[in-house]
Amino acid sequence: MSNRFEIAISVNGVPIRLTDEQWAHIIDGHAYLANYRDDVLDVVQHPDEVRSGYEGALIALRGYGKQRYLAVIYKEISADDGFIITARFARRKRRILWRKY
């Protein structure tokens, strides 16, 4: 069985992969995200902000209502490759690295 994937281009121009296997892992832990796969990819490509995460990860954020954000955590491992680690709705935000103006 092959592991299909989709790509979103980060604000740094890096292709970020979301594999079927990783998506299954995300919704296993966050079942409420099951209908948000396209949103998760779109947040990476068109975030309101990008913040720093742990161990070099990046957090793309987009506002969803009052003080609620869809947070997509991903890693850019090279200029040509990256992957989505997880996603969740969050309230807390970290240090801003990039902001859409």
Residue pairs with C-beta under 8 A, 6 or more apart in sequence:
3 19
3 20
3 21
4 19
4 20
5 17
5 18
5 19
5 20
6 17
6 18
6 37
6 41
7 15
7 16
7 17
7 18
8 15
8 16
8 18
8 41
8 42
8 44
8 45
9 15
9 16
9 44
9 45
10 16
10 44
10 45
10 50
10 58
10 60
10 74
10 76
10 82
11 47
11 50
11 60
11 98
12 76
13 79
14 76
14 78
14 79
14 80
14 81
14 82
15 80
15 81
15 82
16 44
16 74
16 76
16 82
16 83
16 84
17 81
17 82
17 83
17 84
18 37
18 40
18 41
18 83
18 84
19 83
22 83
22 84
22 85
23 37
25 86
26 33
26 40
26 84
26 86
26 87
27 33
27 34
29 86
30 86
30 87
30 88
32 89
33 40
33 87
33 88
33 89
36 70
36 87
39 62
39 70
40 70
40 72
40 84
40 87
42 62
43 60
43 61
43 62
43 70
43 72
43 87
44 60
44 72
44 74
44 84
46 62
46 100
47 60
47 61
47 62
47 72
47 98
47 100
48 61
48 62
48 63
48 69
48 99
48 100
49 60
49 61
49 93
49 96
49 97
49 98
49 99
49 100
50 58
50 59
50 60
50 61
50 96
50 97
50 98
50 99
51 58
51 59
51 61
51 93
51 94
51 95
51 96
51 97
52 58
52 59
52 94
52 95
52 97
53 59
53 73
53 94
56 75
57 73
57 74
57 75
57 85
58 73
58 74
58 75
58 76
58 97
59 71
59 72
59 73
59 94
60 71
60 72
60 74
61 69
61 70
61 71
61 72
61 90
61 93
62 69
62 70
63 69
64 70
64 89
67 91
68 89
68 90
68 91
69 89
69 90
69 91
69 93
70 87
70 88
70 89
70 90
71 87
71 88
71 89
71 90
72 84
72 86
72 87
73 84
73 85
73 86
73 87
74 82
74 83
74 84
74 85
75 82
75 83
75 85
76 82
77 83
